[in-house]
Amino acid sequence: MPDKQGNQQTILRIALGVLIIILILRVAPMLRFFLFGIFVLSIVAGIVYLIWRYSNTKTLQKKESGTVEGMTNAKIRHCDEQIAKNENEAEKIKKSITSLQKELQMSEGLSAAKKKELKRLLEGFEGELKLSYAKLDFFRSAKKKLKKIQRNKQVDQAIAAKEEELKRLKEGHYEDLADMEALRSDMELETLYLDTIESLSLKLNDSNSLESVQSLHKELEAMTKDLEGGEV
């Protein structure tokens, strides 16, 4: 139904465009060649678009028909068609039964054979009505079960998607924890470096000899060796 509506809208747009071009040609004849070219291109583009849309729709339908969801949808549509068909038949049968019942009520003057024939026909139509009702019950029940299968499939897909999302979140948490642990370790090391540098600075302030300053310098270089990539 949506595809038919889309095609109808496309045809209406093309028709409207043609009408507008015709009106413009009547008002401005000098533009007829230019507008005629646009008109031809529009027609060609519209035809190409309709062909593409039809082909794309058929391809999607073919892909869908091979999936569980597609097959379920096809069976549901079949049930809807059969329900509508049997409802229509049941209405016709009921009208025939009503007509035969009226004939029997006004059967005075008819022969016994005619009355018997009317009764036979009435019983036959009543049997057909029961059969139509039985078919309706079957297809309505089948549709309910198919809907349930469809719903369960949708829930399964939702669960699978949420499981994947949860998995990604957990993996992200593990990565975050690793990053947090690395950051904590780096912060502890940096704090140690800062405390040591501060301690060396205090010692430097108390040192009055060249040997003491050089010794503190070597100690600082050794401590910061890891920070400089192993180079002293």
LINFEN-V905600 format. One record per residue. N is the residue number from 0. RES is the residue in three letters. SS is DSSP state (H for helix, E for strand, C for the rest). OMEGA is omega in whole degrees, 0 to 359 (* if undefined). D_LAST is the distance of its C-alpha to the last C-alpha in Angstrom with 2 decimals. Layout:
n: {N,N}
res: {RES,RES}
ss: {SS,SS}
omega: {OMEGA,OMEGA}
d_last: {D_LAST,D_LAST}
//
This chain:
n: {0,1,2,3,4,5,6,7,8,9,10,11,12,13,14,15,16,17,18,19,20,21,22,23,24,25,26,27,28,29,30,31,32,33,34,35,36,37,38,39,40,41,42,43,44,45,46,47,48,49,50,51,52,53,54,55,56,57,58,59,60,61,62,63,64,65,66,67,68,69,70,71,72,73,74,75,76,77,78,79,80,81,82,83,84,85,86,87,88,89,90,91,92,93,94,95,96,97,98,99,100,101,102,103,104,105,106,107,108,109,110,111,112,113,114,115,116,117,118,119,120,121,122,123,124,125,126,127,128,129,130,131,132,133,134,135,136,137,138,139,140,141,142,143,144,145,146,147,148,149,150,151,152,153,154,155,156,157,158,159,160,161,162,163,164,165,166,167,168,169,170,171,172,173,174,175,176,177,178,179,180,181,182,183,184,185,186,187,188,189,190,191,192,193,194,195,196,197,198,199,200,201,202,203,204,205,206,207,208,209,210,211,212,213,214,215,216,217,218,219,220,221,222,223,224,225,226,227,228,229,230,231}
res: {MET,PRO,ASP,LYS,GLN,GLY,ASN,GLN,GLN,THR,ILE,LEU,ARG,ILE,ALA,LEU,GLY,VAL,LEU,ILE,ILE,ILE,LEU,ILE,LEU,ARG,VAL,ALA,PRO,MET,LEU,ARG,PHE,PHE,LEU,PHE,GLY,ILE,PHE,VAL,LEU,SER,ILE,VAL,ALA,GLY,ILE,VAL,TYR,LEU,ILE,TRP,ARG,TYR,SER,ASN,THR,LYS,THR,LEU,GLN,LYS,LYS,GLU,SER,GLY,THR,VAL,GLU,GLY,MET,THR,ASN,ALA,LYS,ILE,ARG,HIS,CYS,ASP,GLU,GLN,ILE,ALA,LYS,ASN,GLU,ASN,GLU,ALA,GLU,LYS,ILE,LYS,LYS,SER,ILE,THR,SER,LEU,GLN,LYS,GLU,LEU,GLN,MET,SER,GLU,GLY,LEU,SER,ALA,ALA,LYS,LYS,LYS,GLU,LEU,LYS,ARG,LEU,LEU,GLU,GLY,PHE,GLU,GLY,GLU,LEU,LYS,LEU,SER,TYR,ALA,LYS,LEU,ASP,PHE,PHE,ARG,SER,ALA,LYS,LYS,LYS,LEU,LYS,LYS,ILE,GLN,ARG,ASN,LYS,GLN,VAL,ASP,GLN,ALA,ILE,ALA,ALA,LYS,GLU,GLU,GLU,LEU,LYS,ARG,LEU,LYS,GLU,GLY,HIS,TYR,GLU,ASP,LEU,ALA,ASP,MET,GLU,ALA,LEU,ARG,SER,ASP,MET,GLU,LEU,GLU,THR,LEU,TYR,LEU,ASP,THR,ILE,GLU,SER,LEU,SER,LEU,LYS,LEU,ASN,ASP,SER,ASN,SER,LEU,GLU,SER,VAL,GLN,SER,LEU,HIS,LYS,GLU,LEU,GLU,ALA,MET,THR,LYS,ASP,LEU,GLU,GLY,GLY,GLU,VAL}
ss: {C,H,H,H,H,H,H,H,H,H,H,H,H,H,H,H,H,H,H,H,H,H,H,H,H,H,H,C,H,H,H,H,H,H,H,H,H,H,H,H,H,H,H,H,H,H,H,H,H,H,H,H,H,H,H,H,H,H,H,H,H,H,H,H,H,C,C,H,H,H,H,H,H,H,H,H,H,H,H,H,H,H,H,H,H,H,H,H,H,H,H,H,H,H,H,H,H,H,H,H,H,H,H,H,H,C,C,C,C,C,C,H,H,H,H,H,H,H,H,H,H,H,H,H,H,H,H,H,H,H,H,H,H,H,H,H,H,H,H,H,H,H,H,H,H,H,H,H,H,H,H,H,H,H,H,H,H,H,H,H,H,H,H,H,H,H,H,H,H,H,H,H,H,H,H,H,H,H,H,H,H,H,H,H,H,H,H,H,H,H,H,H,H,H,H,H,H,H,H,H,H,H,H,H,H,H,C,C,C,H,H,H,H,H,H,H,H,H,H,H,H,H,H,C,C,C,C,C,C,C,C,C}
omega: {178,181,178,179,179,178,179,179,179,179,179,179,179,180,178,178,178,180,180,180,179,180,180,180,179,181,183,183,182,181,189,182,178,181,178,177,178,180,180,179,179,179,180,179,179,179,178,180,180,177,179,181,179,180,180,179,179,180,179,179,179,178,182,183,180,179,178,180,180,179,178,178,179,179,177,177,178,178,179,179,181,177,179,181,183,174,179,179,180,178,179,180,179,177,178,178,178,179,180,178,177,179,179,179,180,185,180,181,178,179,179,181,179,178,180,179,177,179,179,178,179,178,178,179,177,176,178,178,177,179,178,178,179,177,179,179,181,185,176,178,179,179,179,180,177,176,179,177,179,180,179,179,179,179,178,180,179,179,180,179,180,176,179,178,179,178,179,179,180,178,177,178,179,178,178,179,178,178,180,180,178,179,179,180,179,181,178,180,179,177,178,178,182,179,182,178,178,179,179,179,178,178,181,179,182,183,181,184,179,181,181,180,179,179,178,179,178,178,178,179,180,183,184,182,181,181,184,176,176,179,179,*}
d_last: {78.58,75.43,75.40,79.06,78.47,75.54,77.72,80.56,78.31,77.05,80.65,81.64,78.83,79.95,83.56,82.65,80.73,83.74,86.03,83.88,83.79,87.58,88.08,85.82,87.73,90.97,89.66,87.77,89.31,87.21,84.11,85.75,83.96,80.53,81.20,82.80,79.57,77.61,80.26,79.98,76.19,76.43,78.91,76.76,73.63,75.61,76.92,73.49,72.09,74.93,74.44,70.69,71.33,73.96,71.79,68.77,70.99,72.43,68.99,67.79,71.02,70.63,67.08,68.22,71.23,69.00,67.17,68.47,68.52,70.41,72.97,73.45,74.02,76.53,78.43,78.49,79.92,82.51,83.49,83.87,86.11,88.24,88.53,89.72,92.10,93.66,93.94,95.85,98.05,98.76,99.93,102.28,103.61,104.30,106.30,108.30,108.95,110.13,112.42,113.92,114.41,116.37,118.47,119.30,120.24,122.66,123.92,127.44,129.81,127.38,128.31,126.81,125.06,123.35,122.28,120.93,119.00,117.51,116.45,114.94,112.91,111.84,110.65,108.80,106.96,106.20,104.68,102.58,101.43,100.32,98.46,96.72,95.71,94.39,92.29,90.99,89.99,88.22,86.21,85.38,84.14,82.16,80.57,79.51,77.93,76.16,74.86,73.57,71.85,70.35,69.14,67.62,65.80,64.44,63.29,61.62,59.75,58.74,57.53,55.51,53.92,53.09,51.71,49.35,48.38,47.80,45.68,43.50,43.21,42.20,39.59,38.30,38.23,36.19,33.64,33.69,33.22,30.21,28.71,29.66,28.10,24.79,24.96,25.88,22.99,20.52,22.33,22.21,18.43,18.05,20.66,18.83,15.65,18.10,20.03,17.16,16.00,19.69,20.09,17.34,19.00,22.29,21.14,19.83,23.30,24.89,22.88,24.70,22.95,20.02,18.92,18.91,16.88,14.16,14.30,14.09,11.07,9.20,10.90,9.92,6.10,7.18,9.74,8.22,5.89,9.20,9.92,7.37,8.71,6.55,3.79,0.00}
//
